């Protein structure tokens, strides 16, 4: 079935005649309320008790964003040249061939151990080689399945001489001490994560946080290690998840789905285990943990009773779900789930981890529609997404929003422009060097999960061409089939 073409053309006509690749603001105003009061009266703006909000001529800045933002302004290229990161560690803090070398496998020896962070030195250089940070750093390997990638990922923490946090801005990103170095070993394009996270963060202010990143080359103890993404770690900060500091009551928090967590919330996922990101799990008090746990139980109850959007921001979830499905992220509704909550506001989700998306992996049990295909929906529709799709208002909002996104950041021209902007720095010798170190044909996932296979690709240019075409084919397929989305989930 095709979405309402007339509505699509109407929106295209009224959007001020601006094309997405003209890099100019596009006015978007769709009134969903019965009266144009300037205040959204949709359910996404209700409070947690389920009572109707009182009318006001002012919009509270509590993470509402319940009406799609009136403007979408493309940000343009994030960077014009690759940054450089140089890490040097005393061999005594590393795992070497003389020690437990098997803990490095498959990472090259010597390697950085996993937990706790070891003290090393880091230099971060941005545009034109300008030094941004040059000093102590704590570093450890990070990841779950990615712990077994050939190319390791790292969590890093800028520190002062006393071992305390030492925040610094990085290449246009906010001032912070905690960062992630993502090797993108599974993502041979390097852009799967950025494509989704950048779009998501452009769709809202306080409610749509997508971790920012920059592309860098990494040198470790003098040896080149290829291209990495320097990424914001998800945490509370005015440049990241912008919620107030908690006053000890547990009303401001960030939680993540974590198989080793000490909190529990039953959303119908593979595991009910969760943990706090904020407050710090090592510092969270019993009072805070109890309050957060109570909220989590209330959300689980609300989800199963059809009242999830008395606690979750519908517009945040609309964009979150659409981008998960656009990327066909196989783990989208069961792993890497982050939720943040501000006192007095609805909760929002933060997207993270899109390596297994946009046509990979191929799955042995995928049925009639291979996961590699741009057709079909995400294979694993957990109880979480299924219960959200029981809400007809949410389903209608998905359809309306898709039309808006296709006219704006997901238009064909805007998609190509975004990819081309990433390729302004992902080119030439650094790309060649990366795949000399980490051969593109060696990437695999079946050694971690035997039924997951990645398609064969011979060159970076071929990977970009395949990914670009896959995205356009996926957009066209979703144009045709989004009206069938709820019915698909009902069958799962």
C-alpha positions as CSV (number, residue, x, y, z in Angstrom):
1,X,0.0,0.0,0.0
2,X,1.2,3.5,-0.8
3,X,1.2,6.4,1.7
4,X,-1.1,9.2,0.7
5,X,0.6,10.6,-2.3
6,X,-1.6,13.7,-2.3
7,X,-0.6,14.6,1.2
8,X,3.1,14.1,0.4
9,X,2.9,16.4,-2.7
10,X,0.9,19.0,-0.7
11,X,3.6,19.1,2.0
12,X,6.3,19.3,-0.7
13,X,4.6,22.3,-2.2
14,X,4.0,24.3,1.0
15,X,7.5,23.8,2.4
16,X,8.5,27.3,1.1
17,X,9.9,25.8,-2.1
18,X,13.1,24.9,-0.4
19,X,15.0,21.8,-1.4
20,X,16.9,19.9,1.4
21,X,20.2,20.3,-0.4
22,X,19.9,24.1,-0.4
23,X,21.0,24.1,3.2
24,X,18.3,26.6,4.2
25,X,15.7,26.3,6.9
26,X,12.5,24.6,5.9
27,X,9.3,25.7,7.6
28,X,7.1,22.8,8.7
29,X,3.8,23.4,10.5
30,X,1.1,20.7,10.8
31,X,-1.6,21.5,13.3
32,X,-2.8,18.4,15.0
33,X,-4.9,20.1,17.6
34,X,-8.6,21.0,17.3
35,X,-7.8,24.7,18.0
36,X,-4.6,26.5,17.0
37,X,-3.7,27.6,20.5
38,X,0.0,27.1,20.1
39,X,-0.1,24.4,22.8
40,X,0.0,20.8,21.9
41,X,-2.9,18.9,23.4
42,X,-1.9,15.5,22.1
43,X,-1.4,12.5,24.4
44,X,2.4,12.7,24.1
45,X,2.2,15.8,26.4
46,X,0.2,14.2,29.2
47,X,1.7,13.8,32.6
48,X,2.6,10.5,34.3
49,X,-0.6,10.2,36.3
50,X,-2.5,10.1,33.0
51,X,-4.4,13.3,33.8
52,X,-4.8,16.0,31.1
53,X,-2.3,18.8,31.3
54,X,-3.6,22.3,32.1
55,X,-3.7,24.7,29.3
56,X,-1.1,27.4,29.1
57,X,0.2,30.0,26.7
58,X,3.7,28.9,27.4
59,X,5.4,25.6,26.5
60,X,7.3,24.1,29.4
61,X,10.9,23.2,28.7
62,X,10.6,19.8,30.3
63,X,11.5,17.5,27.3
64,X,8.1,17.8,25.6
65,X,8.9,18.3,21.9
66,X,5.5,16.8,21.4
67,X,4.9,18.8,18.2
68,X,7.6,18.1,15.5
69,X,10.1,20.9,15.5
70,X,9.0,23.8,13.2
71,X,12.3,23.9,11.5
72,X,14.8,21.4,10.3
73,X,18.1,23.0,9.6
74,X,20.8,20.8,8.0
75,X,24.0,21.3,9.9
76,X,26.4,20.7,7.0
77,X,29.7,18.9,7.2
78,X,30.8,18.0,10.7
79,X,34.4,18.2,9.8
80,X,36.6,19.0,6.8
81,X,39.7,17.0,7.8
82,X,40.3,13.9,9.8
83,X,41.4,14.4,13.4
84,X,44.3,12.6,14.9
85,X,44.5,10.7,18.2
86,X,47.8,9.4,19.5
87,X,47.9,7.1,22.6
88,X,51.0,5.9,24.3
89,X,51.1,3.4,27.2
90,X,53.9,2.0,29.3
91,X,54.1,-1.6,28.2
92,X,53.9,-2.6,31.9
93,X,50.2,-1.7,32.0
94,X,49.4,-3.7,28.8
95,X,48.8,-7.3,28.1
96,X,51.9,-8.5,26.2
97,X,53.2,-11.7,24.7
98,X,55.0,-12.4,28.0
99,X,51.7,-12.2,29.9
100,X,48.2,-13.3,29.4
101,X,48.4,-12.7,25.6
102,X,45.3,-14.8,24.9
103,X,43.2,-12.0,26.5
104,X,44.2,-9.9,23.5
105,X,42.8,-12.4,21.0
106,X,41.7,-11.3,18.5
107,X,43.1,-7.8,19.2
108,X,46.7,-7.3,18.4
109,X,49.4,-7.8,21.1
110,X,50.2,-5.8,23.2
111,X,46.7,-4.8,24.0
112,X,44.7,-2.7,26.5
113,X,43.0,-4.7,29.2
114,X,39.3,-4.6,29.9
115,X,38.4,-3.0,33.3
116,X,39.8,-1.2,35.1
117,X,41.1,1.6,33.0
118,X,44.9,1.8,32.8
119,X,46.8,5.1,32.9
120,X,48.3,6.2,29.6
121,X,48.9,9.4,27.6
122,X,46.8,10.8,24.8
123,X,47.1,13.6,22.3
124,X,44.0,14.7,20.3
125,X,44.5,17.0,17.3
126,X,41.8,18.5,15.2
127,X,41.6,20.7,12.2
128,X,45.0,21.7,10.8
129,X,46.7,19.6,13.4
130,X,45.7,21.9,16.3
131,X,46.3,20.2,19.6
132,X,43.0,20.0,21.6
133,X,44.2,17.8,24.4
134,X,47.6,16.5,25.4
135,X,47.8,14.8,28.8
136,X,46.9,11.7,30.9
137,X,44.1,9.4,30.0
138,X,42.5,6.3,31.5
139,X,41.7,3.7,28.8
140,X,40.1,0.3,28.7
141,X,38.7,-2.0,26.0
142,X,34.9,-1.8,25.8
143,X,31.9,-3.5,24.3
144,X,30.0,-6.7,24.6
145,X,30.1,-8.6,21.3
146,X,32.6,-6.0,20.0
147,X,35.0,-7.2,22.7
148,X,35.7,-10.0,20.2
149,X,36.3,-7.9,17.1
150,X,39.7,-7.9,15.6
151,X,39.8,-4.1,15.8
152,X,39.3,-3.1,19.4
153,X,37.1,-0.4,20.8
154,X,38.1,1.8,23.7
155,X,36.5,3.8,26.5
156,X,38.7,6.7,27.5
157,X,38.7,9.3,30.3
158,X,40.7,12.5,30.2
159,X,42.4,12.9,33.6
160,X,44.6,15.4,35.4
161,X,47.9,14.6,37.1
162,X,45.9,13.4,40.2
163,X,43.8,11.0,38.3
164,X,40.7,13.2,38.4
165,X,38.4,14.0,35.5
166,X,39.8,16.6,33.2
167,X,37.1,17.7,30.7
168,X,38.1,19.1,27.4
169,X,36.1,19.9,24.2
170,X,36.9,17.8,21.1
171,X,36.6,19.1,17.6
172,X,33.4,21.0,18.1
173,X,31.9,18.7,20.6
174,X,31.2,19.8,24.1
175,X,33.6,19.9,27.0
176,X,33.7,16.4,28.7
177,X,36.2,13.9,30.1
178,X,34.5,10.6,28.9
179,X,34.7,9.5,25.3
180,X,34.5,6.3,23.2
181,X,36.9,5.3,20.4
182,X,34.9,3.2,18.1
183,X,36.9,1.3,15.5
184,X,33.8,0.5,13.4
185,X,35.3,-2.9,12.5
186,X,31.9,-4.3,11.6
187,X,30.8,-1.2,9.8
188,X,33.1,-1.1,6.7
189,X,31.5,2.2,5.6
190,X,32.2,3.9,9.0
191,X,29.0,5.9,8.6
192,X,26.1,3.7,9.7
193,X,26.1,5.0,13.2
194,X,26.6,8.7,12.3
195,X,23.9,8.6,9.6
196,X,21.2,7.7,12.2
197,X,22.5,9.5,15.2
198,X,23.1,12.8,13.4
199,X,19.6,12.8,11.9
200,X,18.0,11.9,15.2
201,X,19.8,14.7,17.0
202,X,18.6,17.2,14.4
203,X,15.0,16.4,15.0
204,X,14.7,17.8,18.5
205,X,16.6,19.8,21.1
206,X,16.4,18.4,24.6
207,X,14.5,15.2,23.8
208,X,16.4,14.0,20.8
209,X,20.0,13.3,21.9
210,X,22.1,11.4,19.5
211,X,25.8,11.0,20.6
212,X,28.0,13.2,18.4
213,X,31.2,12.0,16.9
214,X,34.2,12.9,14.7
215,X,36.4,10.7,12.5
216,X,40.0,10.4,13.5
217,X,43.1,8.3,12.8
218,X,44.5,6.4,15.7
219,X,48.1,5.8,16.5
220,X,48.9,3.4,19.4
221,X,52.4,3.3,20.8
222,X,53.7,4.6,17.5
223,X,51.8,2.0,15.4
224,X,49.0,3.2,13.1
225,X,45.6,1.6,13.9
226,X,43.4,3.1,11.2
227,X,40.3,5.2,11.3
228,X,38.2,5.5,14.4
229,X,35.1,7.4,15.5
230,X,35.7,9.6,18.5
231,X,32.2,9.5,20.1
232,X,30.4,11.1,23.0
233,X,29.8,8.7,25.8
234,X,26.1,8.8,26.9
235,X,26.0,10.6,30.2
236,X,24.4,13.5,31.9
237,X,25.8,16.9,30.8
238,X,24.6,20.1,29.3
239,X,26.2,19.1,26.1
240,X,24.9,15.5,26.2
241,X,21.8,14.3,28.0
242,X,20.7,17.7,29.3
243,X,18.8,16.9,32.5
244,X,19.3,18.5,35.9
245,X,21.6,17.1,38.5
246,X,19.5,14.8,40.7
247,X,18.8,16.1,44.2
248,X,19.0,12.6,45.8
249,X,15.4,11.7,45.1
250,X,16.1,9.6,41.9
251,X,13.7,11.7,39.7
252,X,16.5,12.6,37.2
253,X,18.2,9.6,35.7
254,X,19.6,7.7,32.7
255,X,19.2,3.9,32.5
256,X,20.4,1.3,30.0
257,X,19.5,-2.2,29.2
258,X,22.4,-4.2,30.6
259,X,22.6,-8.0,31.0
260,X,24.8,-7.5,34.1
261,X,22.7,-4.7,35.6
262,X,21.4,-4.6,39.2
263,X,17.9,-3.2,38.2
264,X,15.0,-5.1,36.7
265,X,12.4,-4.0,34.2
266,X,10.3,-6.5,32.2
267,X,9.7,-5.1,28.8
268,X,9.7,-8.4,27.0
269,X,13.4,-8.3,26.0
270,X,15.9,-11.1,26.1
271,X,16.8,-9.9,29.6
272,X,15.0,-7.9,32.2
273,X,18.4,-6.6,33.6
274,X,19.1,-2.8,33.5
275,X,21.6,-0.5,35.2
276,X,21.9,3.2,35.9
277,X,24.1,5.4,33.7
278,X,23.2,8.4,35.9
279,X,23.5,8.5,38.8
280,X,26.8,6.7,38.5
281,X,26.2,3.0,39.4
282,X,29.1,3.2,41.9
283,X,27.5,6.2,43.6
284,X,23.8,5.7,43.3
285,X,22.1,5.7,46.8
286,X,19.5,3.3,48.0
287,X,16.9,6.1,47.9
288,X,17.7,6.9,44.2
289,X,17.8,3.2,43.2
290,X,14.4,2.6,44.9
291,X,12.8,5.5,43.1
292,X,14.2,4.6,39.8
293,X,13.1,1.0,40.3
294,X,9.6,2.1,41.1
295,X,9.5,4.2,38.0
296,X,10.7,1.2,35.9
297,X,8.0,-1.1,37.3
298,X,5.4,1.6,36.6
299,X,6.6,1.8,33.0
300,X,6.5,-2.0,32.6
301,X,2.9,-2.0,33.9
302,X,1.9,0.9,31.7
303,X,3.4,-0.7,28.6
304,X,1.4,-3.9,29.1
305,X,-1.8,-2.0,29.9
306,X,-1.6,0.2,26.9
307,X,-0.7,3.4,28.8
308,X,3.0,3.7,27.9
309,X,2.7,7.2,26.5
310,X,1.6,8.5,29.9
311,X,5.3,7.9,30.7
312,X,7.1,8.0,27.4
313,X,7.4,11.0,25.0
314,X,5.5,9.9,21.9
315,X,7.3,12.1,19.5
316,X,10.7,10.9,20.7
317,X,9.6,7.3,20.2
318,X,8.1,8.0,16.8
319,X,11.5,9.2,15.5
320,X,13.3,6.5,17.4
321,X,11.2,3.7,15.9
322,X,11.2,5.1,12.3
323,X,15.0,5.4,12.3
324,X,15.5,1.9,13.8
325,X,13.3,0.5,11.0
326,X,14.9,2.6,8.3
327,X,18.2,1.1,9.2
328,X,16.6,-2.3,9.8
329,X,18.7,-2.5,12.9
330,X,18.5,-6.2,13.9
331,X,19.1,-5.4,17.6
332,X,17.0,-2.2,17.5
333,X,14.3,-3.2,19.9
334,X,16.2,-5.6,22.2
335,X,19.8,-4.3,22.9
336,X,21.5,-1.0,23.4
337,X,18.4,0.6,24.9
338,X,18.9,3.9,26.8
339,X,16.2,5.9,28.5
340,X,16.5,9.2,30.3
341,X,14.0,10.9,32.6
342,X,13.8,14.5,33.9
343,X,11.7,15.3,36.9
344,X,8.3,16.5,35.7
345,X,8.8,15.4,32.1
346,X,8.1,12.3,30.0
347,X,10.9,9.9,29.4
348,X,12.9,9.8,26.2
349,X,15.1,7.2,24.4
350,X,18.6,7.6,23.1
351,X,19.7,5.6,20.0
352,X,23.0,3.8,20.0
353,X,24.8,1.1,18.0
354,X,24.0,0.6,14.4
355,X,26.8,-1.7,13.2
356,X,24.4,-4.5,12.6
357,X,22.0,-2.6,10.3
358,X,21.6,-1.3,6.8
359,X,21.8,-4.7,5.1
360,X,23.9,-6.6,7.6
361,X,24.0,-9.3,8.9
362,X,22.5,-11.9,6.7
363,X,20.6,-14.3,9.0
364,X,20.1,-18.0,8.4
365,X,16.6,-18.0,10.0
366,X,15.3,-14.9,8.3
367,X,12.6,-16.7,6.4
368,X,11.3,-15.4,3.1
369,X,12.9,-11.9,3.3
370,X,16.6,-12.0,4.0
371,X,17.8,-9.5,6.6
372,X,20.3,-8.2,4.0
373,X,17.4,-7.1,1.8
374,X,16.1,-3.5,2.0
375,X,12.6,-5.1,2.2
376,X,10.8,-6.3,5.3
377,X,10.8,-5.1,8.9
378,X,13.2,-5.7,11.8
379,X,13.1,-9.4,12.5
380,X,12.9,-9.2,16.3
381,X,9.8,-7.4,17.3
382,X,10.0,-7.7,21.0
383,X,7.0,-7.1,23.4
384,X,8.3,-3.6,23.8
385,X,7.7,-2.4,20.3
386,X,4.6,-4.7,19.8
387,X,2.9,-3.0,22.8
388,X,3.7,0.5,21.5
389,X,2.1,-0.4,18.2
390,X,-1.1,-1.4,19.9
391,X,-1.7,2.4,20.3
392,X,-3.5,3.6,17.2
393,X,-2.5,7.2,17.9
394,X,1.2,6.2,17.9
395,X,0.7,4.3,14.6
396,X,-1.0,7.3,13.0
397,X,1.8,9.5,14.2
398,X,4.4,7.2,12.7
399,X,2.7,7.5,9.3
400,X,2.4,11.3,9.5
401,X,6.0,11.7,10.6
402,X,7.3,9.5,7.9
403,X,5.8,11.8,5.3
404,X,7.5,14.8,7.0
405,X,10.9,13.1,7.3
406,X,10.8,12.1,3.6
407,X,10.2,15.7,2.6
408,X,13.1,16.9,4.9
409,X,16.1,15.0,6.2
410,X,15.2,11.8,4.5
411,X,14.5,13.1,1.0
412,X,16.6,11.4,-1.7
413,X,18.8,14.6,-2.1
414,X,19.3,15.1,1.6
415,X,20.4,11.5,2.0
416,X,23.0,11.7,-0.8
417,X,24.2,15.1,0.5
418,X,24.7,13.6,4.0
419,X,26.7,10.6,2.7
420,X,28.8,12.9,0.5
421,X,29.6,15.1,3.5
422,X,31.0,12.1,5.4
423,X,33.0,11.1,2.4
424,X,34.7,14.5,2.4
425,X,37.1,13.1,5.0
426,X,36.6,9.3,4.5
427,X,38.7,9.0,1.4
428,X,42.2,8.6,0.0
429,X,45.2,7.3,1.9
430,X,43.6,7.1,5.4
431,X,41.0,4.7,4.0
432,X,43.6,2.7,2.1
433,X,45.8,2.5,5.2
434,X,42.9,1.4,7.4
435,X,42.0,-1.5,5.2
436,X,45.7,-2.4,4.8
437,X,45.7,-2.9,8.6
438,X,42.2,-4.4,8.9
439,X,41.5,-6.1,5.6
440,X,37.9,-5.5,4.4
441,X,37.5,-9.1,3.6
442,X,38.3,-10.3,7.1
443,X,35.3,-8.8,8.7
444,X,32.9,-11.4,10.1
445,X,30.4,-12.0,12.9
446,X,29.8,-15.7,12.7
447,X,32.6,-16.4,15.2
448,X,30.4,-14.5,17.8
449,X,27.0,-15.7,16.7
450,X,27.1,-18.5,14.1
451,X,23.9,-17.6,12.2
452,X,25.0,-14.0,11.5
453,X,27.0,-13.5,8.3
454,X,28.2,-10.3,6.6
455,X,28.1,-9.9,2.9
456,X,31.3,-10.0,0.9
457,X,32.7,-6.7,-0.4
458,X,36.0,-6.1,-2.2
459,X,36.6,-2.3,-1.7
460,X,35.5,0.7,0.3
461,X,34.0,2.3,-2.8
462,X,31.9,-0.8,-3.4
463,X,30.8,-0.7,0.2
464,X,29.7,2.9,-0.1
465,X,27.9,2.3,-3.4
466,X,26.1,-0.7,-1.9
467,X,25.1,1.1,1.3
468,X,23.9,4.2,-0.6
469,X,21.7,2.1,-2.9
470,X,20.4,0.0,0.0
471,X,19.2,3.2,1.8
472,X,17.4,4.5,-1.2
473,X,15.8,1.2,-1.8
474,X,14.8,1.0,1.8
475,X,13.2,4.5,1.7
476,X,11.2,3.5,-1.3
477,X,10.0,0.2,0.3
478,X,8.9,2.0,3.5
479,X,7.0,4.5,1.4
480,X,5.0,1.6,0.0
481,X,4.6,-0.5,3.1
482,X,4.5,1.7,6.3
483,X,0.7,1.3,6.4
484,X,1.3,-2.4,7.0
485,X,3.6,-2.0,9.9
486,X,1.1,-2.5,12.7
487,X,-0.3,-5.6,11.1
488,X,3.2,-7.1,10.7
489,X,3.9,-6.6,14.4
490,X,0.6,-8.2,15.4
491,X,1.7,-11.4,13.6
492,X,5.0,-11.7,15.5
